[in-house]
Amino acid sequence: MVIWKKILKITSLSIALLLVLSVSVGFRLWHQGKWEITREKPTIWVKVKDLNKTFKKNNFDGSSDPLEGVEEGEQVRTVINTIFAEYNSIPGSFLRVKLHPDNEDNPVDLEGDTPYSEDNAKNFTIDAAIENAVQISVSGSKGDAKLDGDAIVGCELVVEERALKDTIGFKWLFGHELGHCLGLMHHHSDKKGYMGYDRKEDWHSLGVDEVQALTRLYPLEDGFDEESATFGLSCERK
């Protein structure tokens, strides 16, 4: 009887451990949908209301400070473009995120972008704002995707203006909510990743789990989105 009790206890602990691993380790996707971008038309535009705001404090490290020499009125734009550069540099993904053009009649399209037009941007635009809003969450931000069936056709991204108190906090919040808008959920396996919840880190960026998730959602090559479930302990191609 004692032996069976021990076996039952070990089995229960093993099941509990697997359940914890399944929700806390590895990438997590928003199961309801994704953007219907393609390799030929990979761009999602982000239309930010009032980019000419300034930070109260720049606490980026001097060796990796993207704001060195940048005028105050361009600082928010620069930090947001720094975040976009990370999302656009995933080797296995065709995803392209960029700011909505200031002048729609004379947009600047880079190589690899979907050419901007009102028709091309329809259902492929994230509406973002940095503003004083009613408390929207403990963190002071939100990224709410809009669905049409299984397709994400828009997203409301809001970061409260108090996030401008420092550059590191703003970079994490905007990068985090952008991840939600693109189809990512929270994880707790990478303290430095955007989708984690550790505010103590000095510099957040895309982690391995987030790169794997975005590669699966928006794969550059056929087959990159076919993986075997390994509880996030490894990434195994089929």
C-alpha positions in Angstrom: 0.0 0.0 0.0 2.8 2.4 0.9 4.5 1.7 -2.5 1.3 2.4 -4.4 0.9 5.7 -2.5 4.5 6.7 -3.5 3.8 5.7 -7.2 0.6 7.8 -7.2 2.4 10.8 -5.6 5.2 10.6 -8.2 2.7 10.3 -11.0 0.7 13.3 -9.8 3.8 15.4 -9.5 4.9 14.4 -13.0 1.6 15.4 -14.5 1.6 18.7 -12.7 5.1 19.4 -13.9 4.1 18.7 -17.5 1.1 21.0 -17.2 3.4 23.8 -15.9 5.9 23.3 -18.7 3.1 23.3 -21.3 2.0 26.8 -20.3 5.3 28.4 -19.2 8.0 27.1 -21.5 8.3 27.7 -25.2 6.3 30.0 -27.5 2.6 30.5 -27.2 0.4 31.6 -30.2 -2.9 33.4 -30.1 -5.1 30.6 -31.2 -7.8 32.7 -32.8 -6.1 34.0 -36.0 -3.2 35.6 -37.8 -2.7 38.3 -40.5 -3.2 37.1 -44.0 0.0 38.6 -45.3 2.1 36.7 -47.9 5.6 36.5 -49.1 4.5 38.7 -52.0 2.7 41.2 -49.8 4.3 40.9 -46.3 3.8 44.4 -44.8 1.6 45.4 -41.8 1.5 49.2 -41.3 1.4 50.8 -37.9 -0.4 54.2 -37.8 0.8 55.9 -34.6 -1.2 58.9 -33.4 1.1 61.8 -32.5 4.7 60.6 -32.9 6.2 63.9 -31.8 6.3 63.1 -28.1 9.4 63.1 -25.9 10.8 60.8 -23.2 11.4 62.2 -19.7 14.4 60.0 -19.3 16.7 58.1 -21.7 18.0 55.1 -19.8 19.4 53.1 -22.7 23.0 52.0 -22.3 25.5 54.2 -24.1 26.9 51.3 -26.1 23.5 50.3 -27.5 21.7 53.7 -27.5 19.6 54.2 -30.7 18.8 57.8 -29.6 22.4 59.1 -29.7 22.3 62.3 -31.7 18.5 62.1 -32.3 16.4 65.2 -31.8 13.7 65.0 -29.1 10.8 65.2 -31.6 12.1 62.1 -33.4 12.9 59.9 -30.4 9.6 58.0 -30.2 9.7 57.3 -33.9 13.3 56.1 -33.6 12.6 53.7 -30.7 9.5 52.3 -32.5 11.6 51.8 -35.7 14.2 50.0 -33.6 11.5 47.6 -32.4 10.3 47.1 -36.0 13.8 46.3 -37.1 13.9 43.3 -34.8 10.5 42.0 -36.0 11.6 42.5 -39.6 15.0 40.6 -39.2 13.7 37.1 -38.4 15.7 34.8 -40.8 12.8 32.3 -41.4 9.9 34.8 -41.6 8.7 37.1 -44.3 7.0 39.5 -41.9 7.5 43.2 -42.5 6.2 45.9 -40.0 6.6 49.6 -40.7 5.2 52.9 -39.8 2.2 54.2 -41.9 3.5 56.9 -44.2 3.2 60.5 -43.1 2.4 61.5 -46.6 0.1 58.9 -48.2 0.6 60.6 -51.6 4.4 60.2 -51.5 5.1 57.0 -49.4 8.7 55.7 -49.0 8.6 52.0 -50.0 11.8 50.0 -49.3 12.8 46.8 -51.1 10.8 43.9 -49.8 7.8 46.1 -48.6 4.3 45.9 -49.9 3.9 49.0 -52.0 1.8 51.4 -50.0 -1.7 52.2 -51.2 -5.0 52.7 -49.5 -6.2 49.4 -50.9 -3.1 47.5 -49.8 -3.2 49.0 -46.3 -6.9 48.1 -45.9 -7.2 45.3 -43.3 -3.4 45.4 -42.8 -3.0 48.4 -40.4 -2.5 48.6 -36.7 -3.9 51.7 -35.1 -1.6 52.8 -32.3 -1.7 55.7 -29.8 0.4 57.0 -27.0 -2.1 58.9 -24.9 -3.6 59.6 -21.5 -6.3 57.0 -21.3 -8.5 55.5 -18.6 -6.4 52.7 -16.8 -6.5 49.9 -19.4 -4.3 47.4 -17.6 -1.8 47.1 -14.8 1.0 47.6 -17.2 -0.7 50.6 -18.9 -1.0 49.2 -22.4 -3.1 46.9 -24.6 -3.0 45.2 -28.0 -6.4 44.1 -29.1 -6.7 42.4 -32.4 -9.8 42.6 -34.6 -10.9 39.4 -36.4 -12.7 38.5 -39.5 -13.2 34.8 -39.2 -9.7 33.4 -38.7 -7.9 36.5 -40.0 -6.6 39.4 -38.1 -7.8 42.5 -40.0 -6.7 45.2 -37.6 -5.5 45.9 -34.1 -5.8 48.7 -31.5 -2.4 49.2 -29.8 -2.4 51.7 -26.9 0.4 52.7 -24.6 -0.4 55.1 -21.8 1.6 58.4 -21.9 3.1 57.6 -18.5 5.2 55.0 -20.3 7.3 57.9 -21.7 8.9 58.3 -18.3 11.8 56.2 -19.6 13.0 54.6 -22.9 13.5 51.1 -21.7 10.0 50.7 -20.2 8.4 52.2 -23.4 10.4 49.9 -25.7 9.2 46.8 -23.7 5.6 47.9 -23.6 5.3 48.8 -27.3 7.2 45.7 -28.4 5.0 43.6 -26.1 1.7 44.9 -27.4 3.0 44.7 -31.0 3.6 41.0 -30.3 0.0 40.6 -29.2 -1.2 42.4 -32.4 0.9 40.0 -34.5 -0.5 36.9 -32.8 1.7 36.2 -29.8 0.7 35.5 -26.2 2.5 35.7 -22.9 5.3 33.3 -21.9 7.5 33.0 -18.9 10.5 31.3 -20.4 12.6 34.3 -21.4 13.0 37.2 -19.0 14.5 39.4 -21.8 11.8 38.6 -24.4 9.1 41.1 -25.2 6.3 38.6 -24.3 7.6 37.9 -20.9 6.7 39.9 -17.8 10.0 40.7 -16.2 10.4 44.5 -16.0 13.7 44.3 -14.3 15.7 43.6 -17.4 17.6 46.6 -18.9 17.0 45.6 -22.5 14.1 43.6 -24.0 14.2 42.1 -27.5 12.8 39.2 -29.4 13.7 36.0 -27.7 14.1 32.5 -29.3 10.6 31.5 -28.5 9.1 34.6 -30.1 11.3 34.1 -33.2 10.1 30.5 -33.5 6.4 31.6 -33.0 6.6 34.3 -35.7 8.4 32.0 -38.1 5.6 29.5 -37.6 2.9 32.2 -38.2 4.6 33.8 -41.2 7.1 31.3 -42.6 9.5 32.3 -45.4 9.6 28.8 -46.7 7.0 26.0 -46.9 7.5 23.6 -44.0 8.8 26.2 -41.5 5.4 26.2 -39.9 5.3 22.5 -39.4 6.8 21.6 -36.1 6.5 18.7 -33.6 5.2 19.6 -30.2 8.1 19.4 -27.7 6.8 21.6 -24.9 9.1 24.3 -26.1 12.2 22.3 -25.0 13.3 22.1 -28.6 12.1 23.1 -32.0 11.9 20.0 -34.3 11.0 20.2 -37.9 8.7 17.5 -39.4 
